[in-house]
Amino acid sequence: GVLEAGDPNLKGHSLHVLNLTMLFYQYLPLLYRIQLNEDDLRLAALFLDLGKLGIPAEIRNRSGKLGEEEYALMKNHPECAVKILESIGSFDRVSEWILYHHERFDGRGNRELKGKQIPLASRMIFLTDTYSAMIMNRSYKASMDYEDAVAELRMVAGTQLDAELVDIFCEIPLGRIR
């Protein structure tokens, strides 16, 4: 769609993250599900990369390592998404979830939030976005198979990602996750 226009690396990524996030939602314990508005979660998952529209294609599509300034631009795509959504209005909760969707569970992210300070939806979307990025083909890297991607998720559980959510995600039956 429009979110992926001109970026071969995002082809199908937004919809994949959306589908993974909504599948993940179904497997969450009720205590977590009642904290989330399903429609808001759907929008946040769909719009997570909206801010990448503001990043030049030559930076988004670079196959080599990004320079410091280019990396800083890429790192700011959540803020760009929030600005776009603010201009439309009525996306406050969704904007917050998108803003924090790359915050590390250990607090070593951009905004110094850590653990449960990071909204549940943001922690979920970070996980599904990470998984999707690992298993999708990109111009700058080969895709991983399911087993390798799950092993990678488990390796960063508790540092980059919420370990409890990683455990829940990894329990989703393989036939449902593909």
Backbone bond lengths (Angstrom), bond angles and torsions (degrees), N, CA, C in turn:
res aa  C-N    CA-C-N  psi(-1)  N-CA   C-N-CA  omega(-1)  CA-C   N-CA-C  phi
1 G - - - 1.436 - - 1.517 111.48 -
2 V 1.315 115.72 -163.90 1.459 121.52 -177.34 1.529 111.42 -62.03
3 L 1.336 117.78 -30.61 1.465 120.61 -179.76 1.517 111.55 -65.75
4 E 1.320 117.25 -25.06 1.452 120.95 -174.78 1.525 112.10 -108.96
5 A 1.320 117.06 6.96 1.466 121.81 -176.87 1.518 110.66 -56.95
6 G 1.319 115.51 129.97 1.456 120.92 175.66 1.513 114.78 72.35
7 D 1.302 118.58 9.39 1.459 120.17 -179.73 1.522 109.62 -128.94
8 P 1.344 116.80 97.09 1.463 119.67 -177.98 1.534 112.68 -62.27
9 N 1.329 117.59 -23.09 1.462 120.61 -179.41 1.520 112.34 -75.06
10 L 1.325 117.66 -18.06 1.463 120.13 -179.91 1.523 112.39 -99.54
11 K 1.323 117.27 -1.70 1.461 120.67 -175.11 1.530 111.29 -53.11
12 G 1.313 115.82 111.05 1.449 121.89 178.84 1.524 114.19 82.44
13 H 1.332 117.94 -6.83 1.469 121.17 -175.23 1.528 112.04 -64.12
14 S 1.327 117.69 -47.01 1.469 120.34 -177.70 1.523 111.32 -60.23
15 L 1.329 116.93 -43.86 1.463 120.08 179.15 1.526 111.15 -69.14
16 H 1.325 116.46 -35.37 1.457 119.98 177.54 1.528 110.56 -63.96
17 V 1.341 116.41 -45.59 1.464 120.48 178.02 1.532 110.01 -63.13
18 L 1.319 117.08 -42.63 1.467 120.74 176.80 1.527 110.65 -56.92
19 N 1.320 117.40 -51.29 1.465 121.05 -178.24 1.524 111.98 -63.25
20 L 1.338 117.01 -42.30 1.463 120.76 177.92 1.529 111.06 -63.17
21 T 1.324 116.62 -42.07 1.466 121.04 -177.99 1.520 110.58 -64.87
22 M 1.324 117.20 -42.67 1.462 119.88 -178.75 1.535 111.04 -71.69
23 L 1.331 117.53 -32.83 1.459 120.95 173.59 1.536 109.00 -65.81
24 F 1.317 116.79 -45.90 1.462 123.10 178.00 1.529 110.20 -56.59
25 Y 1.327 116.31 -43.74 1.469 122.15 178.83 1.531 110.68 -54.38
26 Q 1.329 117.08 -41.72 1.465 121.70 -178.83 1.530 112.29 -63.29
27 Y 1.322 117.21 -26.98 1.465 121.62 -176.96 1.530 113.05 -95.99
28 L 1.318 117.17 -3.22 1.462 120.14 178.42 1.519 110.61 -69.68
29 P 1.322 116.71 147.06 1.469 118.61 172.11 1.532 109.42 -60.90
30 L 1.309 116.51 149.83 1.458 121.98 -178.51 1.528 112.07 -52.39
31 L 1.318 117.60 -38.19 1.462 122.23 179.62 1.536 111.46 -55.59
32 Y 1.314 116.81 -35.08 1.469 120.96 177.55 1.528 111.38 -82.01
33 R 1.332 115.77 -43.41 1.478 118.95 -177.09 1.520 111.80 -58.35
34 I 1.344 117.83 -37.89 1.468 119.41 -177.49 1.527 112.40 -70.96
35 Q 1.327 117.78 -12.16 1.467 121.33 176.88 1.522 112.08 -83.11
36 L 1.319 116.62 -10.07 1.461 121.48 -172.81 1.519 111.85 -118.01
37 N 1.315 115.59 141.96 1.456 121.27 169.52 1.527 105.95 -91.46
38 E 1.315 116.37 118.26 1.465 121.43 -174.18 1.529 112.68 -58.38
39 D 1.324 117.75 -40.22 1.470 120.73 179.38 1.523 111.52 -66.57
40 D 1.343 116.96 -41.45 1.466 120.42 177.00 1.525 110.61 -63.77
41 L 1.326 116.68 -41.15 1.462 121.19 178.60 1.523 110.21 -60.83
42 R 1.321 116.20 -42.83 1.470 121.65 178.69 1.534 110.41 -59.24
43 L 1.333 116.83 -45.82 1.469 120.50 179.65 1.524 111.85 -65.50
44 A 1.320 116.96 -43.60 1.468 120.34 -179.53 1.526 110.81 -61.94
45 A 1.328 116.78 -42.52 1.466 120.64 179.49 1.525 110.93 -65.64
46 L 1.308 117.08 -38.56 1.461 120.82 -179.79 1.531 112.14 -69.90
47 F 1.332 116.21 -38.69 1.470 120.56 -174.58 1.527 113.97 -94.18
48 L 1.330 118.71 8.85 1.466 119.88 -173.78 1.519 113.15 -55.87
49 D 1.318 118.94 -33.82 1.458 120.87 -178.08 1.528 113.46 -104.93
50 L 1.319 116.71 15.28 1.464 121.10 179.20 1.526 111.23 -52.93
51 G 1.320 117.35 -38.29 1.462 121.76 -178.57 1.510 114.46 -65.73
52 K 1.326 117.39 -16.79 1.466 119.73 178.38 1.523 112.04 -69.59
53 L 1.351 116.22 -14.82 1.470 119.38 175.95 1.525 110.81 -62.54
54 G 1.334 116.91 -25.28 1.457 121.29 -179.49 1.518 114.14 -87.71
55 I 1.329 117.69 2.76 1.464 121.91 -178.55 1.526 108.50 -106.00
56 P 1.333 117.43 129.31 1.466 120.09 -178.67 1.540 112.19 -54.41
57 A 1.330 115.39 139.67 1.466 121.44 -177.08 1.517 112.05 -57.85
58 E 1.326 117.97 -34.67 1.473 118.88 -178.59 1.529 111.95 -65.82
59 I 1.320 116.99 -24.33 1.471 120.49 175.53 1.527 109.76 -82.96
60 R 1.344 116.73 -45.57 1.473 120.44 -179.71 1.520 112.23 -59.65
61 N 1.339 116.31 -35.62 1.463 120.90 -172.57 1.526 114.11 -98.23
62 R 1.306 117.48 5.27 1.461 121.43 -177.54 1.515 110.40 -60.32
63 S 1.335 115.69 132.12 1.467 118.82 -179.80 1.524 111.88 -86.79
64 G 1.330 117.60 -24.50 1.462 120.32 178.72 1.519 111.68 -91.65
65 K 1.311 114.48 -173.81 1.460 121.07 -179.90 1.533 109.67 -69.67
66 L 1.327 116.03 139.75 1.457 121.37 179.25 1.524 109.73 -78.57
67 G 1.359 115.19 146.91 1.452 119.88 172.93 1.519 109.90 -72.34
68 E 1.319 116.59 172.38 1.466 121.67 -176.18 1.530 112.18 -58.87
69 E 1.342 116.71 -46.82 1.472 120.39 -179.26 1.521 111.15 -67.74
70 E 1.329 116.39 -39.39 1.468 120.36 179.49 1.528 110.58 -66.04
71 Y 1.333 115.83 -41.54 1.463 119.86 178.32 1.530 109.96 -63.41
72 A 1.333 116.50 -40.17 1.472 120.30 178.76 1.527 110.24 -61.38
73 L 1.336 117.22 -39.82 1.472 120.84 176.74 1.528 110.72 -62.06
74 M 1.331 116.69 -48.05 1.463 120.82 -179.24 1.532 110.76 -62.19
75 K 1.324 115.94 -40.48 1.454 121.69 -178.21 1.532 111.49 -63.71
76 N 1.343 116.45 -24.32 1.463 120.63 -177.27 1.525 113.93 -91.04
77 H 1.339 118.33 8.81 1.467 118.14 -178.81 1.521 113.50 -61.02
78 P 1.352 120.81 -29.89 1.476 117.86 175.67 1.540 112.41 -63.61
79 E 1.340 118.07 -39.61 1.467 120.83 177.89 1.522 110.97 -63.56
80 C 1.348 115.80 -39.78 1.477 119.85 178.31 1.525 110.33 -62.43
81 A 1.331 117.01 -41.30 1.471 120.83 178.57 1.520 110.35 -61.87
82 V 1.326 116.78 -42.48 1.466 120.95 -179.57 1.529 110.20 -62.38
83 K 1.325 117.64 -41.90 1.473 120.88 178.84 1.531 110.72 -61.76
84 I 1.324 115.80 -42.40 1.467 119.79 179.08 1.531 109.87 -62.92
85 L 1.335 116.64 -46.41 1.471 120.72 -178.57 1.524 112.02 -67.30
86 E 1.340 117.62 -35.13 1.470 120.85 176.98 1.519 110.80 -62.37
87 S 1.328 116.03 -36.14 1.464 119.37 -179.31 1.529 111.32 -68.02
88 I 1.325 116.52 -25.91 1.466 121.17 177.65 1.528 109.86 -83.42
89 G 1.339 116.16 -38.49 1.464 121.67 179.74 1.515 112.98 90.20
90 S 1.312 116.88 160.52 1.476 127.56 175.84 1.533 115.02 62.13
91 F 1.309 116.94 29.35 1.456 120.93 177.17 1.529 111.34 -123.67
92 D 1.335 117.87 32.44 1.467 121.29 -172.70 1.523 113.37 -56.84
93 R 1.314 118.48 -54.07 1.466 120.64 -177.78 1.523 110.24 -66.14
94 V 1.322 116.36 -43.42 1.457 120.80 178.89 1.532 109.66 -59.90
95 S 1.316 117.31 -41.59 1.467 121.63 179.66 1.519 111.05 -61.18
96 E 1.326 117.03 -43.28 1.465 120.30 179.78 1.532 110.10 -62.54
97 W 1.307 117.27 -43.53 1.463 120.81 -179.60 1.526 110.62 -62.98
98 I 1.335 117.21 -40.65 1.462 120.66 178.80 1.533 110.26 -67.96
99 L 1.324 116.38 -41.80 1.468 120.91 -179.00 1.527 111.16 -56.25
100 Y 1.319 117.84 -37.80 1.465 121.46 -175.13 1.529 114.18 -100.18
101 H 1.342 118.62 12.65 1.466 119.34 -172.64 1.524 115.33 -75.09
102 H 1.327 117.94 0.69 1.469 120.41 173.27 1.522 111.79 -121.43
103 E 1.324 116.42 17.69 1.469 119.69 179.51 1.524 109.87 -78.20
104 R 1.311 115.31 130.49 1.464 121.59 -179.86 1.517 110.64 -76.64
105 F 1.308 116.31 141.27 1.459 122.26 -178.61 1.535 111.26 -61.43
106 D 1.332 116.88 -31.10 1.462 120.95 -178.75 1.530 113.57 -81.67
107 G 1.345 116.98 1.15 1.463 120.59 176.80 1.515 114.40 86.75
108 R 1.322 118.21 5.51 1.459 120.36 -178.91 1.527 112.18 -95.46
109 G 1.342 116.16 32.42 1.462 121.36 178.66 1.517 111.04 -94.87
110 N 1.310 115.78 -161.61 1.469 121.63 -175.63 1.520 113.85 -73.85
111 R 1.328 117.75 -28.26 1.464 120.39 -169.90 1.523 114.46 -116.94
112 E 1.304 116.99 10.52 1.455 122.40 175.57 1.523 114.46 59.57
113 L 1.316 116.83 19.55 1.461 119.71 169.50 1.518 106.59 -81.26
114 K 1.325 116.71 151.54 1.450 117.94 176.27 1.518 110.67 -145.67
115 G 1.324 114.16 157.26 1.452 121.07 176.14 1.518 112.98 53.43
116 K 1.335 114.91 -132.01 1.468 120.91 -175.33 1.531 112.72 -74.53
117 Q 1.349 118.38 -3.60 1.474 120.22 172.60 1.530 109.68 -67.01
118 I 1.316 116.30 -27.50 1.464 122.03 179.01 1.530 106.69 -77.94
119 P 1.331 118.06 128.63 1.472 119.05 -179.11 1.534 112.19 -53.98
120 L 1.321 116.01 141.81 1.463 122.14 179.71 1.533 111.14 -51.65
121 A 1.312 117.62 -46.55 1.470 120.89 -178.71 1.529 110.69 -60.49
122 S 1.318 117.58 -40.20 1.473 121.28 179.15 1.523 110.40 -63.97
123 R 1.331 116.53 -42.01 1.469 120.76 178.91 1.528 110.81 -64.35
124 M 1.327 116.52 -38.40 1.465 120.89 178.46 1.521 111.01 -65.98
125 I 1.330 115.56 -47.29 1.467 120.46 -176.57 1.526 110.72 -66.93
126 F 1.331 117.57 -36.68 1.464 120.42 176.20 1.531 109.40 -58.60
127 L 1.323 116.43 -42.78 1.457 121.17 -179.47 1.532 111.19 -66.20
128 T 1.327 118.12 -48.93 1.467 120.26 -177.96 1.529 111.10 -68.40
129 D 1.334 117.35 -34.98 1.457 121.88 176.27 1.532 109.87 -64.35
130 T 1.326 116.66 -43.86 1.463 121.92 179.45 1.526 110.43 -62.57
131 Y 1.331 116.53 -47.07 1.467 120.79 179.62 1.529 110.38 -61.60
132 S 1.325 116.76 -46.87 1.461 120.88 -179.64 1.528 111.00 -59.76
133 A 1.331 116.56 -43.78 1.468 120.52 -179.90 1.532 110.95 -61.96
134 M 1.317 116.94 -34.67 1.463 120.03 -179.08 1.524 112.62 -72.18
135 I 1.325 117.51 -38.13 1.469 118.26 -173.71 1.532 113.59 -93.31
136 M 1.353 117.78 -8.91 1.469 120.15 178.79 1.523 110.57 -91.04
137 N 1.329 116.14 146.28 1.458 120.53 174.87 1.522 109.47 -71.76
138 R 1.313 116.47 137.24 1.465 123.29 176.33 1.523 107.79 -131.33
139 S 1.328 116.60 156.97 1.465 119.67 -179.99 1.520 111.03 -64.57
140 Y 1.320 117.12 -25.87 1.462 120.85 -174.30 1.529 113.66 -101.80
141 K 1.352 118.64 0.93 1.462 119.92 177.16 1.524 110.64 -164.42
142 A 1.321 114.33 154.10 1.464 120.12 177.15 1.530 108.99 -80.30
143 S 1.317 115.93 157.08 1.464 119.80 178.31 1.529 109.81 -79.65
144 M 1.330 115.44 156.69 1.465 121.81 175.31 1.525 107.97 -99.90
145 D 1.322 115.63 158.43 1.462 118.00 172.11 1.532 108.00 -85.82
146 Y 1.312 115.95 171.49 1.465 122.14 -175.64 1.528 111.95 -54.83
147 E 1.323 116.77 -48.33 1.469 120.86 -176.06 1.524 111.46 -60.65
148 D 1.342 117.21 -43.97 1.463 120.75 179.57 1.524 111.30 -67.01
149 A 1.336 116.52 -39.22 1.468 120.66 179.80 1.531 110.60 -65.03
150 V 1.330 117.08 -42.99 1.468 120.95 178.40 1.531 110.21 -64.69
151 A 1.326 116.80 -40.82 1.473 120.50 177.88 1.527 110.05 -61.38
152 E 1.323 116.51 -39.79 1.469 121.47 178.43 1.531 110.83 -66.25
153 L 1.331 117.19 -42.72 1.463 120.78 177.09 1.527 110.01 -59.16
154 R 1.318 116.31 -44.96 1.465 120.48 -178.99 1.532 111.35 -65.26
155 M 1.334 116.56 -31.74 1.461 120.88 179.72 1.536 112.12 -67.38
156 V 1.330 116.90 -33.17 1.479 120.05 -178.01 1.534 112.34 -101.01
157 A 1.337 116.22 6.58 1.469 120.82 176.77 1.526 108.77 -65.75
158 G 1.337 115.25 128.08 1.457 120.54 179.61 1.519 113.47 95.12
159 T 1.326 117.27 -19.64 1.468 120.48 175.37 1.523 108.63 -108.59
160 Q 1.323 116.39 -73.70 1.467 120.36 178.71 1.528 110.95 -75.86
161 L 1.323 116.02 -45.34 1.465 121.48 -173.48 1.524 111.69 -115.09
162 D 1.328 115.80 156.53 1.455 123.64 176.76 1.539 108.63 -67.84
163 A 1.341 116.73 116.21 1.468 121.58 -175.41 1.528 112.32 -59.90
164 E 1.320 117.30 -39.57 1.465 120.36 179.79 1.531 110.64 -63.56
165 L 1.330 116.80 -42.25 1.465 120.22 178.64 1.529 111.07 -68.39
166 V 1.322 117.67 -36.62 1.466 120.56 176.75 1.531 109.01 -60.34
167 D 1.331 117.06 -44.78 1.471 120.28 178.71 1.530 111.60 -58.96
168 I 1.327 116.13 -44.97 1.477 120.48 179.91 1.524 109.96 -63.57
169 F 1.334 116.97 -47.47 1.470 121.78 -178.84 1.530 110.68 -59.52
170 C 1.331 116.42 -43.19 1.467 120.70 -176.74 1.529 112.86 -71.69
171 E 1.333 117.55 -11.03 1.470 121.77 176.39 1.530 112.03 -88.88
172 I 1.329 117.66 -8.61 1.469 119.75 177.49 1.530 107.43 -64.77
173 P 1.320 118.50 128.47 1.462 120.29 -178.60 1.533 112.19 -55.98
174 L 1.311 115.49 136.32 1.463 122.04 -176.92 1.531 112.45 -52.75
175 G 1.316 117.07 -39.04 1.463 120.32 179.72 1.529 113.77 -61.80
176 R 1.323 117.67 -23.76 1.464 122.16 -179.25 1.536 111.74 -88.89
177 I 1.328 116.57 -26.97 1.457 120.38 -169.13 1.520 114.09 -83.83
178 R 1.289 118.27 -17.68 1.466 119.87 -175.18 1.494 112.57 -81.93
